[in-house]
Amino acid sequence: MDIHHIRYFLAVCETRNFTRAAERCNVTQPALSRAIQQLEDEVGGLLFRRERNLSHITDLGALLRPRFQQILDELTGVRQEASRFLCLEDASLKVGVMCTIGPRRFTGLLADFHMRHKGIQLQLVEGVPGKLSTLLEAGDIDVALMGTSEGFPERFDVKPLFRERFMLAFPSGHRFGGMAAIPVAEVAGENYLRRLNCEYRDHLANLCLDHGVALRISYESEREDWIQNMVAGGLGICFIPEFSAVIPGLHARPVVDPEVWREVCLVTVAGRRFSPAVAAFVGAVKAYGWPASPQPETHKSAA
């Protein structure tokens, strides 16, 4: 059953005339008549009684008219919805964000993207790298913004966005406040707050051991905001990525001897076709002017 046949049938119902219906549908009258005949053959009965200049709908035609109208309306709605989606007027996008990434680096990007693509509804899904990788492979998120100390699966396309140093965060009045940078060895003897979701947690712990520092863990939490608030409240210190410190009263200095960096990347699945919304977001992320990390001597505080 051809959708054009349904459209021609409904036009005849409205005009009650094959010639006027053909003009409305922009086809010849013989072509429209053949289409109506084919439709009648398919449904197994006459849809119209033809009487000179007027055509009267049969009982079968009257029975089927609402169904045919519903089919046409639904198809028109599908086309309109697809058009809005393809034109980015009504599209959705799920972006995975590593839970240890601070928002300061991304608010400018998100604000600019929203201004350019108001029809895209963007949902941020927070998680650790392992969880985000699983969601990305399963198609439950479209792209991910994350970093890892262990490398990404070969199936992923990885676009580095920016690098950031690891800092030591401490409260106001702490002895670290008089230092421009803090050697790893200075962590010895300090109350340490462990960020359980930190993807560099094991790397940092092994680094301390290599420098003869046994971490004295006082508290640990999966919540970044809890750890930062506890540091600001004087309960201890912690390693923290440079652009993740957001709590007032939290101070930070770069870690040195050695320095520790991480790379935040845009991660997608290699070979997976992008929807228009995903393609727009990926393009915006790649084109965004990511600020460079400041040099150690110019950094004063991450608060």
C-alpha positions as CSV (number, residue, x, y, z in Angstrom):
1,M,0.0,0.0,0.0
2,D,1.6,3.2,-1.2
3,I,1.4,6.3,1.0
4,H,0.7,8.4,-2.1
5,H,-2.4,6.3,-2.8
6,I,-3.6,7.2,0.7
7,R,-2.9,10.8,0.1
8,Y,-4.8,10.8,-3.2
9,F,-7.7,9.0,-1.5
10,L,-8.0,11.6,1.2
11,A,-7.8,14.4,-1.3
12,V,-10.8,12.9,-3.2
13,C,-12.7,12.7,0.1
14,E,-12.1,16.4,0.7
15,T,-12.8,17.7,-2.9
16,R,-15.3,15.0,-3.9
17,N,-13.9,15.4,-7.4
18,F,-11.1,13.4,-9.1
19,T,-9.9,16.3,-11.2
20,R,-9.6,18.8,-8.3
21,A,-8.0,16.2,-6.2
22,A,-5.4,15.5,-8.9
23,E,-4.7,19.3,-9.1
24,R,-4.2,19.5,-5.3
25,C,-1.9,16.5,-5.3
26,N,0.0,17.8,-8.4
27,V,-0.6,14.7,-10.5
28,T,-2.6,14.0,-13.6
29,Q,-6.2,12.9,-13.2
30,P,-5.6,9.6,-15.0
31,A,-2.7,8.9,-12.6
32,L,-4.8,9.6,-9.6
33,S,-7.6,7.5,-10.9
34,R,-5.2,4.5,-11.4
35,A,-3.9,5.0,-7.9
36,I,-7.4,5.0,-6.4
37,Q,-8.2,1.8,-8.4
38,Q,-5.1,0.1,-7.1
39,L,-6.0,1.1,-3.6
40,E,-9.5,-0.4,-4.1
41,D,-8.0,-3.6,-5.4
42,E,-5.8,-3.8,-2.2
43,V,-8.7,-3.3,0.2
44,G,-11.1,-5.4,-1.8
45,G,-13.9,-3.0,-2.5
46,L,-15.0,0.3,-3.9
47,L,-14.1,3.4,-2.1
48,F,-16.0,5.9,-4.2
49,R,-19.1,6.0,-6.4
50,R,-18.4,8.2,-9.4
51,E,-21.3,10.4,-10.5
52,R,-20.5,13.0,-13.1
53,N,-18.7,16.0,-11.4
54,L,-19.0,14.6,-7.9
55,S,-17.7,11.4,-6.3
56,H,-19.4,10.0,-3.2
57,I,-17.5,8.0,-0.6
58,T,-18.8,4.5,-0.1
59,D,-19.4,2.9,3.3
60,L,-16.1,1.1,3.0
61,G,-14.4,4.3,2.1
62,A,-16.0,6.0,5.1
63,L,-14.9,3.2,7.4
64,L,-11.3,3.4,6.2
65,R,-11.0,7.2,6.0
66,P,-10.1,7.7,9.7
67,R,-7.5,5.0,9.6
68,F,-5.9,6.3,6.4
69,Q,-5.9,9.8,7.9
70,Q,-4.2,8.5,11.0
71,I,-1.5,6.8,8.9
72,L,-0.8,10.0,7.0
73,D,-0.7,12.1,10.1
74,E,1.7,9.7,11.8
75,L,4.0,9.6,8.8
76,T,3.9,13.4,8.6
77,G,4.8,13.6,12.3
78,V,7.6,11.1,11.8
79,R,9.0,13.2,9.0
80,Q,8.7,16.4,11.0
81,E,10.4,14.9,14.0
82,A,13.2,13.5,11.9
83,S,13.6,16.9,10.3
84,R,13.8,18.6,13.7
85,F,16.4,16.0,14.9
86,L,18.5,16.3,11.8
87,C,18.4,20.1,11.9
88,L,19.3,20.0,15.6
89,E,16.0,21.6,16.7
90,D,14.9,18.7,18.9
91,A,17.8,16.4,19.7
92,S,19.4,14.8,22.8
93,L,22.9,14.1,23.7
94,K,24.5,12.1,26.6
95,V,28.0,13.1,27.6
96,G,30.0,11.1,30.1
97,V,32.2,13.1,32.4
98,M,34.8,11.7,34.7
99,C,33.7,12.5,38.3
100,T,37.1,13.9,39.2
101,I,37.0,16.6,36.4
102,G,36.2,20.0,37.8
103,P,33.5,22.1,36.2
104,R,35.6,25.2,35.7
105,R,37.2,24.1,32.5
106,F,33.9,23.1,30.9
107,T,31.3,25.8,31.8
108,G,32.6,28.1,29.0
109,L,32.3,25.2,26.4
110,L,28.9,24.3,27.5
111,A,27.6,27.9,27.5
112,D,29.0,28.4,24.0
113,F,27.5,25.1,22.8
114,H,24.1,26.0,24.2
115,M,24.1,29.4,22.5
116,R,24.9,27.8,19.1
117,H,22.6,24.7,19.5
118,K,19.6,25.6,21.7
119,G,17.6,22.7,20.3
120,I,20.0,20.1,21.8
121,Q,19.2,18.8,25.2
122,L,22.5,17.8,26.8
123,Q,22.7,15.3,29.7
124,L,25.9,14.9,31.7
125,V,26.5,11.4,33.1
126,E,29.1,11.3,35.9
127,G,31.3,8.3,36.6
128,V,34.8,6.7,37.0
129,P,36.7,5.8,33.8
130,G,35.8,2.1,34.0
131,K,32.1,2.9,34.2
132,L,32.2,5.5,31.5
133,S,34.1,3.1,29.2
134,T,31.4,0.5,29.7
135,L,28.6,3.0,29.0
136,L,30.4,4.3,25.9
137,E,30.9,0.8,24.4
138,A,27.3,-0.1,25.1
139,G,26.0,3.1,23.5
140,D,24.4,4.3,26.7
141,I,26.4,7.6,26.4
142,D,27.5,9.2,23.1
143,V,30.9,10.6,24.1
144,A,33.0,10.8,27.2
145,L,35.4,13.3,28.7
146,M,38.0,11.5,30.8
147,G,41.5,10.6,31.5
148,T,43.3,7.5,32.8
149,S,46.7,6.5,34.0
150,E,46.4,3.1,32.4
151,G,45.5,3.9,28.8
152,F,42.3,3.5,26.8
153,P,40.9,0.4,25.1
154,E,42.0,0.1,21.4
155,R,38.4,0.4,20.2
156,F,38.3,4.0,21.4
157,D,39.2,7.2,19.4
158,V,41.0,9.5,21.9
159,K,41.5,13.2,21.3
160,P,43.6,15.0,24.0
161,L,42.1,18.3,25.1
162,F,44.3,19.7,27.8
163,R,46.8,18.7,30.5
164,E,46.6,19.6,34.1
165,R,49.0,19.2,37.0
166,F,48.3,17.4,40.2
167,M,48.3,19.7,43.2
168,L,48.5,19.2,47.0
169,A,45.4,20.8,48.5
170,F,45.5,22.1,52.1
171,P,43.6,24.5,54.4
172,S,44.3,28.1,55.3
173,G,47.2,28.5,57.7
174,H,48.9,25.3,56.7
175,R,52.7,25.3,56.4
176,F,52.4,24.5,52.7
177,G,51.0,28.0,52.2
178,G,54.6,29.4,52.3
179,M,55.8,27.1,49.5
180,A,55.5,27.8,45.7
181,A,55.5,24.1,45.0
182,I,55.5,21.0,47.3
183,P,57.9,18.1,46.9
184,V,56.3,14.7,47.3
185,A,58.5,13.9,50.3
186,E,56.7,16.8,52.2
187,V,53.6,14.7,52.4
188,A,55.2,12.5,55.1
189,G,53.6,13.0,58.5
190,E,50.5,14.7,57.2
191,N,46.9,13.5,57.7
192,Y,46.0,12.3,54.2
193,L,42.4,12.3,52.7
194,R,42.1,9.7,50.0
195,R,39.9,10.4,47.0
196,L,38.6,6.9,46.2
197,N,37.4,7.8,42.7
198,C,40.7,9.3,41.6
199,E,41.9,7.5,38.5
200,Y,45.5,8.3,39.6
201,R,45.0,7.0,43.2
202,D,47.2,4.0,42.9
203,H,49.8,5.9,40.8
204,L,50.1,8.6,43.5
205,A,50.3,6.1,46.3
206,N,53.1,4.2,44.6
207,L,54.9,7.5,43.9
208,C,54.8,8.3,47.6
209,L,56.2,4.9,48.4
210,D,59.0,5.3,45.9
211,H,60.0,8.5,47.8
212,G,59.8,6.8,51.2
213,V,56.5,8.3,52.2
214,A,53.9,6.2,53.9
215,L,50.5,7.9,53.5
216,R,48.8,8.3,56.8
217,I,45.2,8.0,55.7
218,S,42.7,9.8,58.0
219,Y,39.6,9.8,55.8
220,E,38.6,8.4,52.4
221,S,35.5,9.1,50.3
222,E,34.1,8.7,46.8
223,R,32.6,12.2,47.1
224,E,34.9,14.9,45.7
225,D,32.9,17.6,47.5
226,W,33.3,15.9,50.9
227,I,37.0,15.5,50.5
228,Q,37.5,19.2,49.5
229,N,35.3,20.4,52.3
230,M,37.2,18.3,54.8
231,V,40.5,19.7,53.5
232,A,39.2,23.2,53.8
233,G,38.0,22.4,57.3
234,G,41.5,21.4,58.4
235,L,41.1,17.7,58.5
236,G,44.0,16.9,56.3
237,I,45.5,17.3,52.8
238,C,45.0,15.5,49.5
239,F,46.3,15.3,46.0
240,I,43.8,17.0,43.6
241,P,43.8,17.8,39.8
242,E,44.6,21.5,39.2
243,F,41.2,22.5,37.9
244,S,39.1,20.4,40.2
245,A,39.4,22.5,43.4
246,V,36.2,24.5,43.7
247,I,35.6,24.8,47.5
248,P,36.2,28.2,49.1
249,G,39.0,28.1,51.6
250,L,40.8,25.4,49.7
251,H,44.4,26.2,48.8
252,A,46.7,24.2,46.5
253,R,50.3,24.2,45.2
254,P,51.8,22.1,42.4
255,V,53.4,18.8,43.2
256,V,57.1,18.6,42.3
257,D,60.0,16.2,42.6
258,P,58.5,14.8,40.6
259,E,55.7,16.7,38.9
260,V,52.5,14.7,38.1
261,W,50.3,15.5,35.2
262,R,47.1,14.0,33.7
263,E,45.6,14.4,30.3
264,V,41.9,15.0,29.8
265,C,40.6,13.6,26.6
266,L,37.5,13.4,24.4
267,V,36.7,9.7,23.9
268,T,34.5,8.2,21.3
269,V,34.0,4.7,19.8
270,A,36.1,4.2,16.7
271,G,34.0,3.7,13.6
272,R,30.7,4.5,15.2
273,R,28.7,7.0,13.1
274,F,27.8,10.2,14.9
275,S,24.3,11.6,15.0
276,P,24.1,15.3,14.0
277,A,23.9,16.3,17.7
278,V,27.0,14.2,18.5
279,A,28.9,15.5,15.5
280,A,28.1,19.1,16.6
281,F,29.3,18.5,20.1
282,V,32.5,16.7,19.0
283,G,33.2,19.5,16.6
284,A,32.6,22.1,19.4
285,V,34.9,20.3,21.8
286,K,37.7,20.0,19.3
287,A,37.5,23.6,18.2
288,Y,37.2,25.1,21.8
289,G,40.2,27.1,23.0
290,W,41.3,25.1,26.0
291,P,43.5,27.3,28.3
292,A,47.0,26.1,28.9
293,S,48.0,25.1,32.4
294,P,49.9,27.9,34.2
295,Q,53.5,27.4,35.0
296,P,54.4,26.5,38.7
297,E,55.9,29.8,39.4
298,T,52.8,31.8,38.5
299,H,50.4,29.6,40.4
300,K,49.2,31.0,43.7
301,S,46.1,29.2,44.7
302,A,43.4,26.9,43.2
303,A,40.8,28.4,45.5
